[in-house]
Amino acid sequence: MSKNRMGFIGRAFAVLSAATAAAAAVEGNRRPHARDLRTLGIDPASFPDTRRG
């Protein structure tokens, strides 16, 4: 497998993992980790606080 394909697979896995973690945090009324938000291309400072109504 080429190095480029391995990088793509690793990046795809990281994005899927971050999306899963962020979704679980939001469903549990918690704020997702900043690392997960950055992986998804979301600025952590602009992410709304999920505990507010």
N, CA, C and O of each residue as an XYZ file, in Angstrom:
212
protein
N       0.854     -1.168      0.000
C       0.000      0.000      0.000
C       0.903      1.236      0.000
O       1.911      1.262      0.705
N       0.560      2.230     -0.763
C       1.400      3.423     -0.863
C       1.294      4.274      0.397
O       0.332      4.183      1.159
N       2.313      5.100      0.587
C       2.358      5.971      1.751
C       1.189      6.960      1.743
O       0.631      7.284      2.791
N       0.827      7.433      0.550
C      -0.278      8.377      0.414
C      -1.602      7.736      0.845
O      -2.409      8.367      1.527
N      -1.814      6.505      0.449
C      -3.057      5.808      0.817
C      -3.107      5.560      2.320
O      -4.169      5.676      2.931
N      -1.979      5.222      2.918
C      -1.951      4.999      4.369
C      -2.277      6.295      5.108
O      -2.970      6.268      6.125
N      -1.781      7.439      4.603
C      -2.094      8.724      5.221
C      -3.576      9.038      5.126
O      -4.169      9.564      6.067
N      -4.173      8.713      3.984
C      -5.603      8.939      3.798
C      -6.413      8.080      4.760
O      -7.369      8.560      5.370
N      -6.041      6.832      4.896
C      -6.776      5.921      5.787
C      -6.643      6.383      7.238
O      -7.617      6.356      7.991
N      -5.452      6.803      7.627
C      -5.251      7.295      8.988
C      -6.065      8.546      9.265
O      -6.655      8.692     10.335
N      -6.092      9.449      8.289
C      -6.862     10.694      8.445
C      -8.365     10.390      8.501
O      -9.092     10.973      9.305
N      -8.818      9.480      7.646
C     -10.236      9.108      7.648
C     -10.628      8.495      8.994
O     -11.698      8.789      9.526
N      -9.768      7.652      9.535
C     -10.038      7.038     10.830
C     -10.095      8.105     11.928
O     -10.956      8.047     12.805
N      -9.175      9.082     11.881
C      -9.156     10.145     12.882
C     -10.435     10.978     12.824
O     -10.994     11.333     13.862
N     -10.898     11.287     11.617
C     -12.120     12.081     11.464
C     -13.334     11.302     11.968
O     -14.177     11.861     12.669
N     -13.431     10.036     11.626
C     -14.560      9.229     12.092
C     -14.556      9.091     13.614
O     -15.609      9.147     14.249
N     -13.377      8.912     14.190
C     -13.275      8.800     15.648
C     -13.673     10.103     16.329
O     -14.389     10.094     17.330
N     -13.205     11.226     15.780
C     -13.543     12.527     16.361
C     -15.034     12.801     16.250
O     -15.639     13.334     17.180
N     -15.630     12.440     15.118
C     -17.069     12.652     14.941
C     -17.870     11.817     15.928
O     -18.857     12.294     16.489
N     -17.460     10.595     16.140
C     -18.138      9.717     17.093
C     -18.022     10.266     18.512
O     -19.000     10.294     19.258
N     -16.823     10.699     18.876
C     -16.604     11.229     20.221
C     -17.387     12.526     20.435
O     -17.988     12.720     21.491
N     -17.383     13.402     19.450
C     -18.111     14.662     19.578
C     -19.617     14.425     19.666
O     -20.300     15.067     20.464
N     -20.130     13.520     18.861
C     -21.563     13.221     18.891
C     -21.966     12.631     20.247
O     -23.014     12.979     20.789
N     -21.144     11.749     20.784
C     -21.443     11.155     22.086
C     -21.424     12.213     23.184
O     -22.247     12.177     24.099
N     -20.484     13.158     23.094
C     -20.419     14.224     24.091
C     -21.662     15.098     24.026
O     -22.239     15.425     25.063
N     -22.080     15.477     22.836
C     -23.263     16.328     22.688
C     -24.513     15.599     23.172
O     -25.356     16.187     23.849
N     -24.629     14.329     22.828
C     -25.795     13.562     23.295
C     -25.810     13.435     24.810
O     -26.877     13.360     25.419
N     -24.626     13.410     25.424
C     -24.532     13.319     26.883
C     -24.523     14.681     27.555
O     -24.176     14.792     28.731
N     -24.906     15.734     26.808
C     -24.935     17.110     27.324
C     -23.580     17.542     27.873
O     -23.504     18.230     28.891
N     -22.510     17.133     27.190
C     -21.161     17.547     27.548
C     -20.548     18.275     26.365
O     -20.996     18.118     25.229
N     -19.539     19.057     26.630
C     -18.827     19.767     25.571
C     -17.782     18.809     24.987
O     -17.029     18.192     25.741
N     -17.727     18.678     23.680
C     -16.707     17.825     23.059
C     -15.304     18.375     23.325
O     -15.133     19.576     23.536
N     -14.312     17.499     23.315
C     -12.926     17.917     23.482
C     -12.523     18.830     22.333
O     -12.929     18.623     21.189
N     -11.728     19.831     22.646
C     -11.257     20.775     21.629
C     -10.502     20.047     20.522
O     -10.604     20.424     19.355
N      -9.756     19.022     20.872
C      -8.997     18.239     19.883
C      -9.926     17.617     18.855
O      -9.631     17.630     17.660
N     -11.048     17.072     19.313
C     -12.004     16.458     18.388
C     -12.641     17.509     17.483
O     -12.831     17.273     16.290
N     -12.966     18.654     18.044
C     -13.563     19.719     17.238
C     -12.581     20.211     16.174
O     -12.964     20.421     15.023
N     -11.307     20.396     16.559
C     -10.307     20.843     15.584
C     -10.115     19.808     14.485
O      -9.935     20.175     13.324
N     -10.150     18.526     14.824
C     -10.024     17.464     13.819
C     -11.159     17.552     12.808
O     -10.969     17.254     11.629
N     -12.330     17.958     13.264
C     -13.492     18.079     12.392
C     -13.552     19.423     11.678
O     -14.471     19.664     10.895
N     -12.592     20.296     11.934
C     -12.565     21.595     11.279
C     -13.460     22.627     11.939
O     -13.860     23.603     11.304
N     -13.777     22.416     13.211
C     -14.642     23.327     13.957
C     -13.784     24.095     14.963
O     -12.987     23.499     15.688
N     -13.948     25.409     15.003
C     -13.229     26.226     15.968
C     -13.843     25.983     17.344
O     -15.025     26.264     17.542
N     -13.063     25.463     18.305
C     -13.626     25.181     19.631
C     -14.229     26.407     20.313
O     -15.186     26.278     21.075
N     -13.682     27.592     20.049
C     -14.205     28.803     20.690
C     -15.592     29.165     20.168
O     -16.367     29.812     20.873
N     -15.909     28.762     18.956
C     -17.216     29.106     18.385
C     -18.265     28.008     18.603
O     -19.424     28.176     18.223
N     -17.867     26.894     19.207
C     -18.823     25.815     19.462
C     -19.715     26.203     20.622
O     -19.206     26.594     21.672
N     -21.020     26.109     20.473
C     -21.922     26.536     21.555
C     -21.813     25.619     22.782
O     -21.497     24.434     22.675
N     -22.079     26.198     23.919
C     -22.103     25.430     25.167
C     -23.373     24.594     25.169
O     -24.473     25.145     25.119
N     -23.240     23.282     25.226
C     -24.399     22.389     25.115
C     -25.241     22.364     26.383
O     -26.352     21.834     26.368
N     -24.745     22.921     27.470
C     -25.522     22.884     28.708
C     -26.552     23.995     28.788
O     -27.479     23.931     29.596
N     -26.395     25.018     27.951
C     -27.377     26.092     27.941
C     -28.622     25.641     27.198
O     -28.530     24.878     26.236
N     -29.765     26.097     27.626
C     -31.031     25.718     27.038
C     -31.174     26.201     25.669
O     -32.199     25.958     25.033
